[in-house]
Every structure is written in structure tokens, then in C-alpha cells.
Amino acid sequence: MVTSPVATAVPVDASAVGSADGPEARGGTVPGVLLEGVTKKYGRQTVLDVPRLEVPRGSFTVLVGPSGCGKSTGLRVIAGLETPDTGRVIIGADDATNTPPGQRGVSMVFQDFALYPHLTVEQNISFSLRLEARHNRRTGPSQAEIGRRVTEACAMLGLEKLRGRRPGQLSGGERQRVGLARAIVRRPQVLLLDEPLSALDAQLRQHARAELIRLHRELGNTVVLVTHDQLEALSMGTNLVVMNGGKVVQSGTPGEVYRRPADVFVAGFVGSPAMNLHEVAVASHPAGIELTAGTSPDGRLRGLLPGGGALAGGGALAGGGAPDRVRLGWRPGDAVLEMPAPGEPSSSGELASTGAPVPGGAAGGPGLVVTGVVDVVEFTGDSAVVHCTGDFGRWAVTVRAGDQQPAIGDRARVRVPLADLHLFDVDTGRRLPTPAA
Ligand SMILES: Nc1ncnc2c1ncn2[C@@H]1O[C@H](COP(=O)(O)OP(=O)(O)OP(=O)(O)O)[C@@H](O)[C@H]1O
């Protein structure tokens, strides 16, 4: 993350009007922000390559991705603190590509809040309004208006009693609220937040997450938040944008991205604990498609997708273009732990094609059955993450507190419903139709 000493609040252009070739004129709805063909290089490294990204107006959009994937650069391009090498940045109805940061109608809050240490809370919050009033005596805000807006922002963020304090006399959470107040006092149409919660401890973070969601609801403007914390990403946004290597790999609601990850990267990055992923061989079978993994005869996963499942749909497996291997994924929270009775065989997972009990004695509906031996149990309060090593390497399952808790060394078996299996192309990593699709 790249921080900046630049003042974080920039003026609002509330009177933005649609340009002749703006989205409204083209018959579409006005987005909050639209990036079109945006690229950015530092030296020879392309850090941003976004053919098109629309941030819906009024959405709480979260940009998430691993460190260095270009999230902050994307935010800074929207703010106007970085100039893209190619492409257009549209904010509301206007092409803002060449508009100075202060006239874009955006405010940005940085990771370290970048407060002025020698100014009081009130002076920090009113700083940019006073600057605007000084530079623009005719159209800038009056003293009364500044006072009104500062009072309103302080009330919204519970800062009334702290107005006279300096940043050094505030806790991390209080500083964060001052940073937010300073940004919203401008009434920006787009509020940009660059990892605003990362300086807070776990408890404050949780509280601040809820505060931010409430604030967004009250303001009704477009919020774009950057984080590398995927829990934050899933829980806060109405819209999620996953980035990797400067590119947008998927965008949608958090639920869509979680349930139907577009590729192996998204599958592994979004969700905690991470999705279990195994490479399996694919072969045609009279009753469908057979999947196998592992090498030893008694230590392998063997599965049958009934009728070939949707994997065979579109002819993917029917003709010469059939993949001979796929990556199979399942989420630890989607599996049900079934502890084998003493004496039951523990090896050989099976993918049952019917509702009948699978060989080995595991009861339940059709699904993937995986076995292994417990080697780590992570207690998290209301659940435990049980890590196992088994037929096809390492895998994890989430067990709710109150359910039977396995101990280290126990044999464990899980069943994953067919509907919760994910398949990905081994070469491209792209999602393939799932068995239950
Ligand atoms: N001013 C700069 N000069 C050169 N390289 C830069 C500059 N700013 C960022 N980079 C590089 O661009 C890439 C993307 O950086 P960016 O800060 O956008 O990533 P990020 O996804 O926000 O990372 P983090 O989560 O660690 O903050 C990184 O490889 C970074 O080293």
C-alpha cells in the first residue's frame, strides 16, 4: 500500500452534469465510477490493466486481492492522484480522466488517516472546507455552512466531545473516525477508503466495520473500499471486485463470488478457511464421468458424476477436446464430518452417484466422500477447523461447536454434497460447469 501526505479530503462537485457522450446520453444508467481501458505502468511493470470495471452508483464496492495486486493504484487512479497511461475514468456522468483530484467529487481516506498532528479534531475536519472557502470566496462555503457541516459530521461519527483534542490525544479508533469525518464533510459523491481499518485492533475493527456500513446507508453515496482482508471484503460490500496481478478477475455480489468463483485463484483467495482443491484425472465411464486422484490402489479418490454431469455438457468431455484432468474444489464449511465407526476402512474416497450409502458405510445423499487422519484442530470459539491428511493430500473441514469434535490422530470422513463441488480447468484455471449445474 502506498500512502500519501496529500490532504485526504478533496472538494465535491455536487453540480456534476452529464456530458454529451456520457453514459446517460448513451442510454445506460449512470455508474458510480467506470474505468474503461485503464492501464498503468511503473517502469516496465504493468500494475493496472482494466479493460472495463463498473462500480454501481450507491454501492459499497470492495476491491480485494493479495498485496501488490494494484488495489491502491486503482483507487488512486479514481481519486486522480495517479494518471492512467491509457483509458478513461468516468465518475458519475462525467469523464474525469483529466479533471484535477479536487474537482472530481471524491474524498479519500488513507490507511494511516493522514491527520494534521498540530490541528485539533475540529480543525482537521474543517480544513479542506476552509481551504475551499479561501480559494473560492464567491462559491465556497460560508463560515456558518462550514460550522454546520462539521457539526453534522461530528454527530454522525460520535466525535462531539473530542472536537478540541489533537490527533496525539486520540485512540486509533477515534483517529479513524476523524479521518472519515474529514472525508464525508465534503459530501463526496464517491468516498474512497484505502485499508481504513488496518490500523485498528481486532475488536475495534469489527465495530468499525459495522459503523462504516451504517455510515454508507446514511450517506447513500458510492463507497469504494480497498482491503486485502477477505473477511472484510465478504462482510462489508454490496459489490465485490477481486483483483490479481493488476487485473480484475471477478466482480459481483459477495454471495455470487463466494458461491461461484470464476477461477482457481478466486476460489482459493475468497473464503476462510480456504477452499480445498485437488487435481483429479477424468475418464469417461458408461454411467458418467469418473474422477480419480492419488496413485496407490487403496489410497485414491474415485468418483462418478452421474451421466457425466454438466461437465460433459457442451461436448467438453465427449469428443477429442475433453480435459483429462480437472481441479476439484470444495469448501470446508460445505462438508459434513462423519466419524467412521471403529473397524471401518478409512481409505478411498468415493463420489456416490446415488442417494444410497457409499461403500465404507457412510450414510447420506449423493456427494463426494473424502477420508483422512486428523493432524491439526484449530479452535475458533463457535467452531473448529479440522485439518486432515488423507487420500488426496491435505484438506480441512469446519465443525460447529457442539458437534462431535475429533481429536488429533482420529480417522475422519467428510461428505460434500454434489451441489457444493466446484470444477476448474487445470490449464486455464477457469471454472467449469459443476456436476449439479
Ligand atoms: N510509485 C510507485 N512506483 C513504482 N512502483 C509502484 C509505485 N506504487 C506502487 N508500485 C508497485 O505497483 C504494484 C501495485 O501496488 P499497489 O500499492 O497498488 O498494490 P496493493 O494491491 O494496494 O498492495 P497492498 O495490499 O500491499 O497495499 C506493486 O508492485 C507496487 O510495488
The ligand as a Gaussian input file, in Angstrom:
#p B3LYP/6-31G(d) Opt

LIG

0 1
 N        5.025000       4.962000      -7.085000
 C        5.359000       3.707000      -7.436000
 N        6.496000       3.441000      -8.116000
 C        6.841000       2.189000      -8.500000
 N        6.099000       1.105000      -8.224000
 C        4.952000       1.297000      -7.535000
 C        4.526000       2.583000      -7.097000
 N        3.356000       2.453000      -6.438000
 C        3.066000       1.134000      -6.454000
 N        4.018000       0.438000      -7.116000
 C        4.009000      -1.013000      -7.374000
 O        2.799000      -1.305000      -8.046000
 C        2.272000      -2.544000      -7.607000
 C        0.854000      -2.335000      -7.097000
 O        0.908000      -1.532000      -5.918000
 P       -0.391000      -1.196000      -5.074000
 O        0.016000      -0.308000      -3.934000
 O       -1.434000      -0.676000      -5.983000
 O       -0.802000      -2.636000      -4.564000
 P       -1.875000      -3.061000      -3.462000
 O       -2.683000      -4.143000      -4.074000
 O       -2.614000      -1.871000      -2.979000
 O       -0.942000      -3.671000      -2.325000
 P       -1.099000      -3.655000      -0.713000
 O       -2.264000      -4.546000      -0.389000
 O        0.199000      -4.238000      -0.274000
 O       -1.311000      -2.244000      -0.289000
 C        3.227000      -3.081000      -6.551000
 O        4.104000      -3.997000      -7.170000
 C        3.985000      -1.835000      -6.104000
 O        5.293000      -2.181000      -5.690000

